[in-house]
Amino acid sequence: MSKPTEEIVQTLRDKQLRVTPQRFAVYANLLGRTDHPTAEQIMNDLNQDAPVSSQATIYNCLQALREVGLIREVLLAEGGCRYDANVEPHHHFRCQSCGAIADIPWQALQEIEVSHLHGGWQVSGYEVTVHGTCEDCQT
């Protein structure tokens, strides 16, 4: 899902976001990943060679990117908040052994009829988290 530098800059500008080095780095990092990292994992990646971003800066960048719809939060009961640059509808698989998270295409699961749920609920969307053991942990 990685994009060229110019395309990332243009995407940020199209969303009326100021292109800062930190915002660019956070978004580029997420575009190059499929593991749904935590904010701490992103910060560790970006600060590997030399500290350039504080925890507050990372969270501010993630919030700005989320608010304009470039990324989304993946909230799981275990493991806290993760981030995903894939904003297309999809589901998730979570390994119960190692905690890995992977995307499941939306079409892979049968659509759920939500109209028959609790009478007063107004459902705006849903996503399914499938729990199990990933291939790596099975061996």
N, C-alpha and C positions, 0 to 999 in steps of 0.2 A: 504494500500500500504506500510505499515511499514515493514522494513527489520531488521534482527538481526544486532547487532553491527559489527560482523566480516564481514558480507556481505557488509555493507556500506563501511567499511575500504577497502575491496578488490575492490569494484566498483571504489572508488576514485583512488586507486593505478593503476587499469587497465586503467584508463584515464590519467595516468602519472601526477596526482595531488598529491602534498605533503599533507599528512593527518595532518592538524592542528586541534586543538580542536574547533576553531571557524568554520572552513569549515565543519567539521564533524557535528557540532551542527546545522548549517544552512541547510545542506542537509537532516539530520535526521528530522528536523522540517518540512521541505517541504514534505518529504515522508509520514509523518503522517497526512497530511492535504488534504482536498479537497476543501477548501474555497478560494483558489487563493489569498493568502495574499499579502499585500504590503511589501516593505522592512521595513517600520516602524513597522508593525504588527509583523514581524519576530523578529526584534530587541527587541520589548517589551516582547515578549514571552521568548526570551533567557535571558533577563536581569531582569526577574520578581523577582527573589530572591536577586540577587546581580549583579550590573553592571559588565559584563565581555567582552562585545563587543561594540565598537563604531559604529556609523553610517557608517563611512568610511570602517571599517572592514566588516560590513554586505554587503555593496555594492560591495566591492572587492571579497568577497566570492561568491556572486550571479553572478558576471561577470565571474569569473573563471568556475563556474559550468555551466553557459550558454554556454560559449565558447567551452566546451568539449561535449556539447549535453546532459548533465544530467538533465537540467531543461530548461524551456522556459519562455520567457516573454509573458504575455497576455496583449496586448495593447488595451484598450477600450477608446473611446472618453471621456467618463465620468469616473472618478475614477482613472485615471492615470494608471501606470504600476503595474501589479500584476505578481506573479510568480507561476509556476506550475511544479511539478515533473513528471507529466504525459506527456511524450514526444511523445506518440503514436498519430497518426492523430485523432483529434476529434474536435467537435464544442463546443460552449458555450451558455448557457442561462444566461441572466442578468436580475435580478428583478429590475423593474423601481421604486419600492417603497423603498426597503431596500438596494439595491446595491449588493445583494448576487450574486455570480457567481457559476454556476454548469456545469459540463461536460455533453455533449450530445455525445453519441457514434457516430462515423463517419458514420456507416451504417444506423443510424436513419433518415438521410436526403438523399434525392435523389441527386446523383452526378450532379454537375453543369458542363455543357459543356463550357469550357473557350476558345475554339479555335475560336469561332465566335465573341469574344470581339474585341475591337478596333484593327484595322489591324496591328499596329506596336508593340503591347504589347507582351512581352514574359512572360507568366505566369509560375511561378515556384511552385506555390501552393496557396491554399486558405483555409480559415476556416470561418464558418458562426457564427455570434452572433445573437441569437434569443432573442428578448426583450419581456417582459411581466411581470406578477405578480406571485411570488412564492406562494406555498401552505400556508406558514405561514402568508403572508401578505393578503391573501384572506379571512382569518378567523377573 
